[in-house]
Amino acid sequence: MHFLDAAGAARPREVARVALQRAMASAWGNPHRDSGRAGARALEAAREAVARATNARREDVIVTSSLTQAIHTGLSAMVAARAGRFSPRVLASASSRTTVLHAADHFGQRTEVRVDSDGVIDVEALRGLLAEETTGVVTAELANVELGTVQPAAAVLSASHDVQVPVLLDASVGLGRTPLPDDWDALVLDGSEWGCGFDIGFVVTRSRVRLRPSWPEDADAWFPGGVSPMWAYTAAVALEEFLSSAEDERSRALEISDYLRDRLPSIPGVAILAQGATERVATIVAVSLTHIDGEAAARALLERGVAVGTGSACSSSTIEPNHVLRAMGATFDGHLRITIDHASSMDDASALVSALRGIMIDL
């Protein structure tokens, strides 16, 4: 079965495997030394690919070892740059990844912005919080990692820009699946969402956004010690392949997700989450379970050859169980997150529905 608990991409992953083999043969070495010139070129090529994908400048792309590190790098540098003149308060959507929420606590003073019953940030509540006192940074999402709901990023940016507050936008799930707003300030991206097969992250900023590192000076100003040029180059190749087939994949994933959204609610004890959302990425279907623990259901599905996620997709260390669902006011005993990848088929979807129906009867 090809349902995964993290977004996968069969074709980009195969392309990335070949790219990695080539990079290992030529793009090795420390890019900050003469002996690593090939590595430096590979790293610049990776930055260029990400810059093209986001309509940014190559010099404004920071490569990190993971999405988590990208979030830490971006948020800490944005908060530090505004320290002294503005409040360290960080306004964060209540449906944000736990990584974002933890980072907001560590690098600033977190205040959560409520979301509605579909997990969509309340823009008017955000405006109210922005009017109360000065704010250092706003963090928001392009699409929610738990639910797939597309967020009103343009409205969040407008509200924040009205009071001259920059926004760090988590575009990891949404890039290539829903349009980026034109006036974004800073983005964090996740290479594993493109099927590259390993963790690598990117921070992309506009030149108008001020950053200040909170660590000692290093040859790589924004990621001390640097990252492997081979990993960066491979992720960029996977990104280009992913984007080239994005529209076809969206249509295929939408057909499968529509089938699941139609069939899964017919199973007693299963309900589709964020059913009222007007926009969502096609690759994520989230369900709540009644009278069944999500972990038990996921294990039982795995025994039947179906792999899905449960709990929080944001972090292995959650602030509270299923914090996104609780922020929505959802009632549940368990939660499953179904991700549709490039290899998922309608047969897989049918098998999932059949397996879950049997599990809900047996458990």
Residue pairs with C-beta under 8 A, 6 or more apart in sequence:
1 305
1 306
1 307
1 348
1 351
1 352
2 8
2 10
2 341
2 343
2 344
2 345
2 348
3 306
3 307
3 308
3 338
3 339
3 340
3 341
3 344
3 348
3 352
4 307
4 308
4 309
4 339
4 341
5 307
5 308
5 309
5 310
5 313
5 337
5 339
6 192
6 309
6 313
6 339
7 173
7 192
7 193
7 195
7 283
7 339
7 341
8 195
8 339
8 341
8 342
8 343
9 194
9 195
9 238
9 242
9 249
9 341
9 342
10 195
10 341
10 342
10 343
11 195
11 241
11 245
11 342
12 194
12 195
12 196
12 238
12 239
12 241
12 242
12 342
13 195
13 196
13 197
13 238
15 237
15 238
15 241
16 195
16 196
16 197
16 234
16 235
16 237
16 238
16 241
17 197
19 233
19 234
19 237
19 238
20 230
20 231
20 234
23 42
23 229
23 230
23 233
23 234
24 230
26 38
26 42
27 38
27 39
27 41
27 42
27 229
27 230
27 233
28 36
28 38
28 39
28 229
28 230
29 35
29 36
29 37
29 38
29 39
29 229
30 36
30 39
30 226
31 37
31 39
31 40
31 42
31 43
31 226
31 229
32 40
32 219
32 220
32 226
36 229
38 229
39 229
39 230
40 229
42 229
42 230
42 232
42 233
43 63
43 227
43 229
43 232
43 233
44 58
45 233
45 236
46 61
46 63
46 229
46 232
46 233
46 235
46 236
47 58
47 59
47 61
47 63
47 232
48 58
48 236
49 236
49 237
49 239
49 240
50 56
50 61
50 189
50 202
50 204
50 236
50 239
51 57
51 58
51 60
51 61
51 204
53 175
53 176
53 239
53 240
53 243
54 171
54 175
54 180
54 187
54 189
54 204
55 180
56 204
56 205
56 206
57 207
60 204
60 205
60 206
60 207
61 202
61 203
61 204
62 70
62 73
62 74
62 202
62 203
62 204
62 205
62 222
62 223
63 200
63 201
63 202
63 223
63 227
63 232
64 70
64 73
64 200
64 201
64 202
64 203
64 222
64 223
64 227
65 199
65 200
65 201
65 223
65 227
66 190
66 199
66 200
66 201
67 99
67 172
67 188
67 189
67 190
67 192
67 199
67 201
68 99
68 201
69 201
69 223
70 188
70 189
70 190
70 201
70 202
70 203
71 97
71 99
71 100
71 103
71 168
71 170
71 188
71 201
72 103
72 107
73 203
73 222
73 223
74 168
74 186
74 188
74 203
74 205
75 90
75 100
75 103
75 104
75 107
75 108
75 137
75 139
75 168
76 103
76 107
76 214
77 211
77 212
77 213
77 214
77 222
78 136
78 137
78 166
78 168
78 186
78 209
78 210
78 211
79 88
79 90
79 107
79 108
79 136
79 137
80 107
80 211
80 212
80 213
80 214
81 210
81 211
81 212
82 136
82 137
82 166
82 210
83 136
83 212
86 134
86 135
86 136
86 165
87 109
87 133
87 134
87 135
87 136
88 107
88 108
88 109
88 136
89 108
89 109
89 110
89 111
89 133
89 134
89 135
89 136
90 104
90 107
90 108
90 109
90 110
90 111
90 135
90 136
90 137
90 138
90 139
91 111
91 112
91 113
91 126
91 129
91 130
91 135
91 137
91 138
91 139
92 100
92 101
92 104
92 110
92 111
92 112
92 113
92 138
92 139
93 112
93 113
93 115
93 121
93 139
93 140
93 141
93 151
94 112
94 113
94 114
94 115
94 121
94 323
94 324
94 327
95 115
95 119
95 120
95 121
95 141
95 144
95 146
95 147
95 324
95 327
95 328
96 139
96 140
96 141
96 170
96 314
97 145
97 170
97 314
97 315
98 312
98 314
98 315
98 317
98 318
98 319
98 323
99 314
99 315
100 139
100 170
100 314
101 110
101 112
101 319
101 323
102 315
102 319
104 110
104 139
107 214
108 136
108 137
111 129
112 327
113 121
113 122
113 125
113 126
113 129
114 121
114 122
114 125
114 327
115 121
115 122
115 327
115 328
116 122
116 328
117 274
117 276
117 328
117 329
117 330
118 147
118 149
118 274
118 275
118 276
118 277
118 328
119 144
119 146
119 147
119 149
119 273
119 274
119 277
119 324
119 327
119 328
120 149
120 151
120 152
120 277
121 140
121 141
121 151
121 152
121 156
123 152
123 155
123 156
123 159
126 138
126 156
126 159
126 160
127 159
127 162
129 135
130 138
130 159
130 160
130 162
130 163
130 165
131 163
135 163
135 165
136 165
137 165
137 166
137 167
137 168
138 156
138 160
138 165
138 166
138 167
138 168
139 167
139 168
139 169
139 170
140 151
140 153
140 156
140 167
140 168
140 169
140 170
141 151
141 153
141 169
141 170
141 171
141 173
141 174
142 150
142 151
142 153
142 169
142 170
142 171
142 172
142 173
142 174
142 175
142 178
142 180
143 149
143 150
143 151
143 173
143 174
143 177
143 178
143 280
143 281
144 151
144 173
144 274
144 324
145 170
145 172
145 173
145 284
145 313
145 314
146 284
146 286
146 312
146 313
146 314
146 324
146 325
146 337
147 273
147 274
147 277
147 280
147 284
147 286
147 324
148 173
148 274
148 280
148 281
148 282
148 283
148 284
148 285
148 286
149 274
149 277
149 279
149 280
150 174
150 178
150 277
150 279
150 280
150 281
153 169
153 180
153 181
153 184
154 181
154 183
156 167
157 167
157 169
157 181
157 183
157 184
157 185
160 166
160 167
161 183
166 185
166 186
166 209
167 184
167 185
167 186
168 185
168 186
168 187
168 188
169 184
169 185
169 186
169 187
169 188
170 187
170 188
171 180
171 184
171 187
171 188
171 189
172 188
172 189
172 190
172 193
173 190
173 193
173 281
173 284
174 180
174 281
175 187
175 189
175 193
176 194
176 242
176 243
176 246
177 246
177 250
177 281
177 282
177 283
178 279
178 281
180 187
184 206
185 205
185 206
185 208
185 209
186 203
186 204
186 205
186 206
186 209
187 202
187 203
187 204
187 205
188 201
188 202
188 203
189 201
189 202
189 203
189 204
190 200
190 201
191 198
191 199
191 200
191 201
191 202
191 231
191 235
191 238
191 239
192 198
192 199
192 200
194 235
194 238
194 239
194 241
194 242
195 238
195 241
195 242
195 341
195 342
196 231
196 234
196 235
196 237
196 238
196 239
197 238
198 231
198 234
198 235
200 227
200 231
200 232
200 235
203 222
205 211
211 222
213 221
213 222
215 224
216 224
218 224
218 225
219 226
220 226
249 342
250 282
253 282
253 283
253 340
253 344
254 282
255 346
256 282
256 340
256 344
256 345
256 346
256 348
256 349
257 282
257 283
257 284
257 285
257 340
259 346
259 349
259 350
260 285
260 338
260 349
260 352
260 353
261 272
261 275
261 285
263 349
263 353
264 270
264 272
264 285
264 287
264 353
264 356
265 271
265 272
267 353
267 356
267 357
267 360
268 360
269 289
269 290
269 291
269 292
269 360
270 287
270 288
270 289
270 290
270 356
270 360
271 287
271 288
271 290
272 285
272 286
272 287
273 286
273 287
273 288
273 325
273 328
273 330
273 335
274 280
274 286
274 328
282 340
283 339
283 340
283 341
284 337
284 338
284 339
284 340
285 337
285 338
285 340
286 335
286 336
286 337
286 338
287 335
287 336
287 338
288 325
288 330
288 331
288 332
288 333
288 334
288 335
289 297
289 332
289 333
289 334
289 335
289 336
289 360
290 332
290 333
290 334
291 333
292 333
292 334
292 359
292 360
292 363
293 333
293 334
294 310
294 311
294 333
294 334
294 335
294 336
295 310
295 311
295 334
296 334
296 363
297 310
297 334
297 336
297 356
297 359
297 360
297 363
298 308
298 309
298 310
298 336
300 355
300 359
300 362
300 363
301 307
301 308
301 336
301 352
301 355
301 356
301 359
304 351
304 355
304 358
304 359
305 351
305 355
306 348
306 351
306 352
306 355
308 336
308 337
308 338
308 339
308 352
309 336
309 337
309 338
309 339
310 334
310 335
310 336
310 337
311 318
311 321
311 322
311 335
312 318
312 321
312 322
312 323
312 324
313 337
314 324
320 326
322 332
322 335
325 332
325 335
336 356
338 352
